[in-house]
Amino acid sequence: MNGPVVALYAEFTALPGHEGDVARLLQDLTTHVRREAGCIRFDPYQLVSNPAAFFVSEEYRDPAAFDAHRAAAYGAEFNRQLGSLIAGDGSTLTFLTPLV
């Protein structure tokens, strides 16, 4: 499956006392994701005004690259570990359409 770039951001909030755990998980995940052939950009952030809030900006070459990213075993392990450290049922994903 080929097509346009897949751009999105993910947001989630660490439970109290787990901000460092979430940051470490994200740092490890970033190392893996940036090695993916179809990854254009994977940039995690922790909000200055609220250290429990995390934001990840992502961009993939095409839908097939995004599908490969989602199928990676290290991503599944990240999500498994993250689940008990954040509020809610997981990351909130917002998909974007590039304007230029």
N, C-alpha and C positions, 0 to 999 in steps of 0.2 A: 504494500500500500504506500504510494507516494502522494505528496500533496504539499500544501502550504506549511510553513513553519508552525509549530505548536508552541504558543507562549502562554504562560500562566503564572499565578503566584499562589502560594500556600500560606495559610496563617493558622497558628495554634497558640494556646496559652498553657504554660507550665503550671502544674499545681504548686502551691506554696512549698518552698524548700527544695524544689526539683529543677530550678533554673539551670544550675551547673550541669546536672545530668543530661538535660535536654541539649544544652550547648555542646557537650562532649559527643553525644550521639550524632548531632548535626555535622560536627567537624569530621567525624569518621565517615559519615555518608557522603559528604562533599568530595572527599578524596576518591571514592569509588565512582560517583556519578560523573565527575569531570573527566574521567578516563573513558567514558562511553563514547563510541564512535559518533553517535548522533547528537551528542550534547553540545549545544552552542554556548549555553550559559547556565550555571547553577550557583546562585549567590544567596547564602543564608545571612540573615540579620537578626539581631536582638534589639528591641526598641530601647532607646535611651530613656525615655520617659516612663517605661514600664518593663523592667528586665524579665518579667514573666512572659512577655509577648514576643513571639518569633514570627518572622516573615521570610519566605524563600521565593526569590525571583528565578524562574526557570524558562529555558528556551531550547527546543529540540528541532533538528533539521526538518523533520516531517512526521506525520502520524506514525509511521512504522518505527521511527527512532523513539518516539514517546512510548509506544507499545512495548518496545524492548526494554526501556527504562522501567516501566511498570512491572515487567516480568522478572526483573533481576532478583535473585535470591537475597542479596544484601538489602534491598529495599523492603522486602517482606520482613526480614529480621528487624530492620529499623522500625517499621510500623508496629511490629509485635511489642518491642521494647518501649516504644513511645507511648503506646496506648495507656499504660498504667501511670504515666508521668504527666499527662496533660488533661485539661478540662474537656469535657464533651466526648464525642464518639470518634474523634480523629481530626485531621486537618480539614480546613475549609479551602477548597480549590476554586479559584476564579480564573476562567479562561479568557484570553485577550486576543484581539485582532489588531495586528500591527497596522498603523496608518501610513507608514512610509517604508 
